[in-house]
């Protein structure tokens, strides 16, 4: 039996870093066939993560402007979008979210497209989308993503504390969910506080459920905890952990099914672009500078979210490490960098589950545009 294979197009950084990529993005978009996802005069949602205040890893506005201009030349009408966050940051409602996006350069004058927050003022504007064949029966999706004619998912590929890595699957699945949808996906994770806690109170400040009290050390009320995991990400002492069992596996499966819920509404009308640059060990959901774990690799594009994330995962694992990265002293070149960063998380769960439920395939043909070289990878 022939195993399905998807094409993933790679634009490597050759010289000049970001300027080099910006100058050649049109070539990647043309060669990858992403122009087929939208017709003339249709509204195209460019799904982004605008970055938490002071965070630096998000996709840069100058790259987004090139994508917007390319879509406009196809005759479509693009807009930038994301949903509000579950935690208390600078994107937890649309007013603060739009302000943060503008501060990071995502203004109409800079990128040539407006920003529309997909789930309304406070993250409650949603459409319930039926699901079959997985863990969930339905998914709560931000209404404007549902109403858009097509979606182009632009993702900063990086590590993640709950899913091992965050790529196209997470950007669409978690990033496309309303507040209720995010809560549903996180509901299986319950953190705890280690004895190394210094009672700084940062975790309590970020907790969206008022589930953390700080005395001699922080204490989490499990009855109130919604399992969003933000206390893990923001703790400066790494004193908050997860009681690892099947929690992260279930989290990843739900995230994948949410991604399928969005994609299923627009068959053939969703495309994916991953920026494998500034590959940080953690998500972009809190505002601290982080050292990349590998040198910048480039940008990949595909119409298959499983294939593009598998290719991105493989490219990072094959790359050399950077000095002063977060990888452990025991890390050996060629090993799985994401398992080293987050040893209790199996990041391949999202890839395997996505393939099982028909979201895409892990088998891909990598087509390198700069060198016009092709190599098959399984």
C-alpha positions in Angstrom: 0.0 0.0 0.0 1.3 3.4 -0.9 2.0 5.7 2.1 0.6 9.2 1.6 3.3 11.9 1.4 3.0 15.6 1.7 5.2 18.3 0.3 7.0 20.7 2.6 8.9 23.6 1.0 12.0 24.9 2.7 13.6 28.3 2.3 16.9 28.2 4.1 18.6 31.3 5.4 21.6 31.7 3.1 23.1 35.1 4.0 21.9 38.2 5.8 19.5 36.5 8.2 16.1 38.1 8.3 16.7 40.5 5.4 17.6 37.5 3.3 14.4 35.7 4.2 12.2 38.7 3.7 13.5 39.2 0.2 12.7 35.6 -0.8 9.4 34.9 1.0 7.5 35.5 -2.2 9.4 32.7 -3.9 8.5 30.3 -1.1 4.8 31.3 -1.2 4.7 30.9 -5.0 6.5 27.6 -5.1 4.5 26.0 -2.3 1.2 26.5 -4.0 -0.4 28.4 -1.1 -2.1 30.7 -3.6 -4.7 28.0 -4.1 -6.2 28.5 -0.6 -7.9 31.8 -1.4 -9.8 33.3 -4.3 -10.2 36.9 -5.4 -12.0 39.2 -3.0 -12.1 36.5 -0.2 -11.3 37.3 3.4 -8.1 35.5 4.4 -7.4 35.2 8.2 -3.6 35.3 8.8 -3.4 33.4 12.1 -0.6 34.8 14.2 0.7 35.0 17.8 1.5 38.7 18.4 3.8 37.9 21.3 3.4 38.8 24.9 4.6 42.3 26.0 8.5 42.4 25.9 8.6 39.0 24.2 10.9 38.8 21.1 10.4 35.5 19.4 7.1 36.1 17.5 7.0 36.3 13.7 8.3 39.8 12.8 6.0 42.4 11.2 8.4 42.9 8.2 7.8 39.2 7.3 4.1 39.5 7.8 4.0 42.6 5.5 5.5 40.5 2.7 2.9 37.8 3.2 0.1 40.4 3.3 1.4 42.0 0.0 1.6 38.6 -1.6 -1.9 37.7 -0.7 -3.2 41.1 -1.9 -1.5 40.4 -5.3 -3.5 37.2 -5.5 -6.6 39.4 -5.2 -7.6 38.2 -1.7 -8.3 40.5 1.3 -6.1 39.5 4.3 -6.4 40.4 8.0 -4.4 39.5 11.0 -6.0 37.6 13.8 -5.5 35.7 17.1 -7.7 34.8 20.1 -7.5 36.2 23.6 -5.4 34.3 26.2 -6.6 32.3 29.2 -4.0 33.7 31.5 -3.6 37.3 32.8 -1.1 38.8 30.5 -1.2 41.6 28.0 -3.5 39.8 25.6 -6.3 38.6 27.8 -9.0 40.9 26.3 -9.2 42.5 22.9 -8.3 46.0 24.0 -5.0 45.0 25.7 -4.4 42.4 22.9 -4.7 45.1 20.2 -2.5 47.4 22.1 0.2 44.7 22.5 0.0 43.9 18.8 0.4 47.6 17.9 3.4 47.9 20.3 5.0 45.0 18.5 4.6 46.7 15.1 1.4 45.0 13.9 -0.3 48.2 12.7 -2.1 48.8 9.4 0.6 51.3 8.4 3.4 48.7 9.1 1.9 45.5 7.7 -0.9 46.7 5.3 -3.7 44.7 7.0 -6.0 45.3 10.0 -6.0 43.2 13.2 -9.2 41.5 14.2 -9.4 39.5 17.4 -11.2 36.4 16.6 -13.1 35.6 19.8 -14.5 39.1 20.8 -13.8 41.5 23.5 -13.4 39.0 26.4 -12.8 35.8 24.5 -16.4 34.5 24.6 -17.5 34.9 21.0 -17.3 31.3 19.7 -18.8 28.8 17.4 -19.2 25.1 18.5 -17.8 22.8 15.9 -18.7 19.1 16.0 -15.9 16.6 16.1 -15.7 12.8 15.5 -13.2 10.0 16.0 -11.2 11.5 18.9 -11.3 12.6 22.5 -13.7 15.5 22.0 -17.2 15.8 20.6 -17.0 19.5 19.8 -14.6 22.4 19.8 -15.2 26.1 20.8 -13.6 28.1 18.0 -13.2 31.9 17.8 -16.1 33.2 15.6 -14.0 35.3 13.1 -11.9 32.3 12.2 -15.0 30.4 11.4 -16.4 33.3 9.3 -13.2 33.8 7.3 -13.1 32.4 3.8 -9.6 30.8 4.3 -6.8 30.8 6.8 -3.0 31.2 6.4 -1.3 30.0 9.7 2.0 31.9 10.3 3.9 30.3 13.2 7.0 30.9 15.2 8.3 27.3 15.8 9.7 26.8 19.3 9.7 24.6 22.4 6.8 24.4 24.7 6.5 23.3 28.3 3.3 21.3 27.9 3.5 20.0 24.3 7.2 19.7 23.9 7.2 22.1 20.9 4.7 24.6 19.5 4.2 24.7 15.8 1.4 25.0 13.3 -0.8 22.5 15.1 -0.7 24.5 18.3 -1.0 27.9 16.6 -4.3 26.8 15.0 -5.6 24.4 17.7 -4.9 26.4 20.8 -4.7 29.8 19.1 -8.0 29.3 17.3 -9.9 28.4 20.5 -12.1 30.7 22.5 -11.5 31.1 26.2 -13.8 28.1 26.9 -11.9 26.1 24.3 -8.5 26.9 25.9 -9.8 25.9 29.3 -11.1 22.6 27.9 -7.7 21.8 26.4 -5.8 22.6 29.6 -8.2 20.9 32.0 -6.1 17.7 32.5 -2.9 19.4 33.8 -2.5 20.2 37.5 0.7 21.8 38.7 2.3 21.8 42.1 4.9 23.9 43.9 8.3 22.6 44.9 10.1 23.3 48.1 12.5 25.6 46.2 9.8 28.2 45.9 11.0 31.7 47.1 7.4 33.1 47.5 8.0 35.9 44.9 4.3 35.9 44.0 4.8 36.1 40.2 2.8 32.9 39.6 -0.1 34.3 41.6 -0.1 37.5 39.6 -0.4 35.5 36.3 -2.9 32.9 37.5 -6.3 33.5 35.7 -8.3 31.5 38.3 -7.0 33.1 41.6 -5.9 29.6 42.5 -2.6 30.5 44.0 -2.0 31.9 47.5 1.5 33.0 48.6 2.7 32.6 52.2 6.0 31.1 53.1 5.8 29.6 49.6 3.1 29.5 46.9 0.2 27.1 47.3 -2.1 26.0 44.5 -5.7 25.3 45.2 -6.5 22.3 43.0 -10.2 22.9 43.2 -9.8 26.3 41.6 -6.9 25.4 39.3 -7.9 25.3 35.6 -4.6 23.7 34.5 -3.5 26.4 32.1 0.2 25.9 33.0 1.2 29.6 33.0 2.6 29.3 36.5 5.1 26.8 35.2 6.2 29.2 32.4 6.5 32.4 34.5 8.2 31.0 37.6 11.8 32.4 37.7 13.0 29.6 40.0 11.5 26.7 38.1 9.7 25.8 41.3 6.4 24.9 39.7 6.0 21.4 38.1 3.3 19.2 36.7 2.3 15.8 38.2 3.2 14.1 35.0 1.1 11.0 34.0 -1.1 11.2 30.9 -1.8 14.9 31.3 0.4 16.2 28.6 -0.6 13.4 26.2 -4.3 14.3 26.7 -3.5 18.0 26.3 -1.8 17.4 23.0 -4.6 15.2 21.7 -7.2 17.9 22.5 -5.0 20.5 20.9 -4.8 18.5 17.7 -8.5 17.9 17.6 -9.1 21.6 17.9 -6.8 22.2 15.0 -8.8 19.7 13.0 -12.0 21.4 13.9 -10.9 24.6 12.3 -9.3 23.0 9.3 -12.4 20.8 8.7 -14.5 23.9 8.1 -12.4 25.0 5.2 -11.1 21.9 3.3 -8.4 23.0 0.9 -8.5 26.5 2.2 -5.9 26.4 5.0 -2.2 26.9 4.5 0.8 26.8 6.9 4.1 28.6 7.2 6.6 27.9 10.0 9.4 30.3 10.8 12.2 28.2 12.2 14.0 31.2 13.6 14.7 32.3 17.2 13.8 28.7 18.3 13.3 29.3 22.0 12.9 26.6 24.6 9.5 27.9 25.8 6.4 29.4 24.4 5.9 33.1 23.4 3.2 33.6 26.0 5.2 35.5 28.5 7.5 38.4 28.1 11.1 37.4 28.8 14.0 37.2 26.4 15.2 33.6 25.8 18.4 32.2 24.1 17.6 30.2 20.9 18.6 26.5 21.1 19.8 26.4 17.4 21.0 28.9 14.8 18.2 30.2 12.6 17.3 27.7 9.9 14.7 29.2 7.6 11.0 29.1 6.7 8.9 26.1 5.7 5.5 26.1 4.0 2.9 23.4 3.3 -0.8 22.7 3.1 -0.4 19.8 5.6 0.0 20.8 9.3 1.3 17.4 10.4 3.9 17.3 7.7 5.1 20.9 8.3 5.5 20.3 12.0 7.2 17.0 11.6 9.7 18.6 9.1 10.3 21.6 11.5 10.8 19.2 14.4 13.3 17.1 12.3 15.2 20.2 11.1 15.7 21.6 14.6 16.8 18.2 15.9 19.4 17.9 13.1 20.8 21.4 13.6 23.8 22.3 15.7 23.2 23.8 19.1 23.9 27.4 20.1 26.1 28.5 23.0 24.4 29.1 26.3 21.2 27.4 25.2 18.9 25.7 27.7 19.9 22.2 26.7 21.2 20.1 29.6 24.9 19.4 30.2 24.1 15.8 29.3 22.7 16.6 25.9 24.5 14.9 23.0 24.5 16.2 19.5 21.8 14.6 17.3 19.5 13.7 20.2 15.9 15.0 20.5 16.4 18.6 21.7 12.7 19.0 22.7 12.8 15.9 24.9 16.0 17.2 26.5 14.3 20.5 27.3 11.1 18.9 28.5 12.0 15.3 29.4 8.6 14.4 30.8 6.8 15.4 27.5 6.6 13.3 24.4 6.1 15.9 21.7 5.4 13.2 19.0 2.0 12.6 20.6 0.6 15.6 18.7 2.1 14.3 15.4 0.9 10.7 15.9 -2.6 11.7 16.9 -2.9 14.2 14.1 -2.1 11.5 11.6 -4.4 9.0 13.3 -7.5 11.3 13.0 -6.7 12.4 9.4 -5.4 15.9 9.9 -2.3 15.1 7.8 0.7 12.8 7.4 4.1 12.5 9.1 5.6 11.4 5.8 6.9 14.3 3.8 9.0 15.3 0.8 11.3 18.2 1.7 11.8 20.5 -1.2 14.6 23.0 -0.7 13.9 26.1 -2.8 17.3 27.8 -2.5 19.2 24.9 -3.9 16.3 23.4 -5.9 17.2 20.1 -4.2 14.7 17.5 -3.2 15.0 14.8 -0.5 12.3 12.3 0.7 11.9 11.8 4.4 9.6 9.4 6.2 
